[in-house]
Every structure is written in structure tokens, then in C-alpha cells.
Amino acid sequence: MQNKNGDVKNNFLNIDNATKIISSIITVGGFIWGIITFQTEQRVNETLEFRRKLWEKRLDTYNKLSEITGKLIVYRNNQQAFDSLQEKFDFLYYSSMVMVEDTLVEDKMISFSNAIKDYKEKRKTEIHLKFKAIELMKEMSKSLKKKQELLFYEE
């Protein structure tokens, strides 16, 4: 038979072993939780960084397009400059804009492109051309603001 000292000693060893096991489980759990949290935050940061770069590309492309659009209006009576600017407009439409535009901007670009053709063929006046240019620029501005809100204020 064991005496009370032996029982106390065994109980103490059992408690000591249980404490070590529980401490190890808590440590491993904390470590795993830390890894998962880090990876989740990393994905969120990478997503935000991608969105930010895309927004900056959109801003740069829209700025280029707005400059060309404005110059098309200013140089509407200089046929050589007008034709050259129309080529630049078409180039942006079929290149960079494909990657960054939304459907509403695309619709306004098509509308402005049609207005350019109508103006060149004297079916529409310069007032119509100016109106379509302003519509396009306003839509680009709305698109940028909307995308910026999604980028910076999304939780």
C-alpha cells in the first residue's frame, strides 16, 4: 500500500505533467493562430496593393485620355492635328483603356468616337462634339471616385 506522501507525490507529478501538456498545446495553438493571422493579413495587403496599382494605372490612363479629348476639341479646326489626335484616341481605346475602363466609361468613349466621326463628316456640330467630350470626362471622373472609394474605404 502506498502512503499519503506517495499519493501526494503522484498527484503532484500528474498535475505537473498536465500543466506541461496544456502549456505545449497552448503554445502550438498560439503559433498556428499567429501563422494563420499573418497569412490572412498578407493576402489582404496584397489585394489592397493590387487594387491601388490598378487604380493608379486607371488614373494615368484616364489622364492621358482626357488630355487627348481636350486637344481634340481645341484643335478641331486643324485637320492634320485633329486626325493625329484621333489616332491617339483610338490607340488608347484599343490598348490601355481595355485593361482599366468600366462599362460606363466604355459607352462614353464609343459615344465620343462616334461624335468625332459625325463632326468630321459634318453631320454634327462642334457643340455636339464638345458635349460628348464633357460627358466622357465626367464619366471618367465618376469612375475614378467610385473606384477610389472601393479602394480606400472598403472594410
Contacts in CASP RR format, 6 or more apart in sequence:
PFRMAT RR
TARGET T0000
AUTHOR 0000-0000-0000
METHOD contacts of the structure
MODEL  1
MQNKNGDVKNNFLNIDNATKIISSIITVGGFIWGIITFQTEQRVNETLEF
RRKLWEKRLDTYNKLSEITGKLIVYRNNQQAFDSLQEKFDFLYYSSMVMV
EDTLVEDKMISFSNAIKDYKEKRKTEIHLKFKAIELMKEMSKSLKKKQEL
LFYEE
2 10 0 8 1.000
48 151 0 8 1.000
51 150 0 8 1.000
51 151 0 8 1.000
52 151 0 8 1.000
54 100 0 8 1.000
55 144 0 8 1.000
55 147 0 8 1.000
55 148 0 8 1.000
55 151 0 8 1.000
57 96 0 8 1.000
57 99 0 8 1.000
57 100 0 8 1.000
58 100 0 8 1.000
58 101 0 8 1.000
58 143 0 8 1.000
58 144 0 8 1.000
58 147 0 8 1.000
59 144 0 8 1.000
61 92 0 8 1.000
61 96 0 8 1.000
61 97 0 8 1.000
61 99 0 8 1.000
61 100 0 8 1.000
61 101 0 8 1.000
62 100 0 8 1.000
62 105 0 8 1.000
62 140 0 8 1.000
62 143 0 8 1.000
62 144 0 8 1.000
64 92 0 8 1.000
64 96 0 8 1.000
65 89 0 8 1.000
65 92 0 8 1.000
65 97 0 8 1.000
65 109 0 8 1.000
65 136 0 8 1.000
65 140 0 8 1.000
66 137 0 8 1.000
66 140 0 8 1.000
68 85 0 8 1.000
68 88 0 8 1.000
68 89 0 8 1.000
68 92 0 8 1.000
69 89 0 8 1.000
69 112 0 8 1.000
69 133 0 8 1.000
69 136 0 8 1.000
69 137 0 8 1.000
70 133 0 8 1.000
71 81 0 8 1.000
71 85 0 8 1.000
72 82 0 8 1.000
72 85 0 8 1.000
72 86 0 8 1.000
72 89 0 8 1.000
72 116 0 8 1.000
72 129 0 8 1.000
72 133 0 8 1.000
73 126 0 8 1.000
73 129 0 8 1.000
73 130 0 8 1.000
73 133 0 8 1.000
75 81 0 8 1.000
75 82 0 8 1.000
75 85 0 8 1.000
76 82 0 8 1.000
76 119 0 8 1.000
76 126 0 8 1.000
76 129 0 8 1.000
82 120 0 8 1.000
86 116 0 8 1.000
89 112 0 8 1.000
89 113 0 8 1.000
89 116 0 8 1.000
90 113 0 8 1.000
93 109 0 8 1.000
93 113 0 8 1.000
97 105 0 8 1.000
97 106 0 8 1.000
97 109 0 8 1.000
101 109 0 8 1.000
101 143 0 8 1.000
102 143 0 8 1.000
102 147 0 8 1.000
104 139 0 8 1.000
104 142 0 8 1.000
104 143 0 8 1.000
105 136 0 8 1.000
105 139 0 8 1.000
105 140 0 8 1.000
105 143 0 8 1.000
107 139 0 8 1.000
108 132 0 8 1.000
108 135 0 8 1.000
108 136 0 8 1.000
108 139 0 8 1.000
108 140 0 8 1.000
109 136 0 8 1.000
111 132 0 8 1.000
111 135 0 8 1.000
111 136 0 8 1.000
112 132 0 8 1.000
112 133 0 8 1.000
112 135 0 8 1.000
112 136 0 8 1.000
114 132 0 8 1.000
115 124 0 8 1.000
115 128 0 8 1.000
115 129 0 8 1.000
115 131 0 8 1.000
115 132 0 8 1.000
115 133 0 8 1.000
116 129 0 8 1.000
118 124 0 8 1.000
118 128 0 8 1.000
118 129 0 8 1.000
119 125 0 8 1.000
119 126 0 8 1.000
119 128 0 8 1.000
119 129 0 8 1.000
END
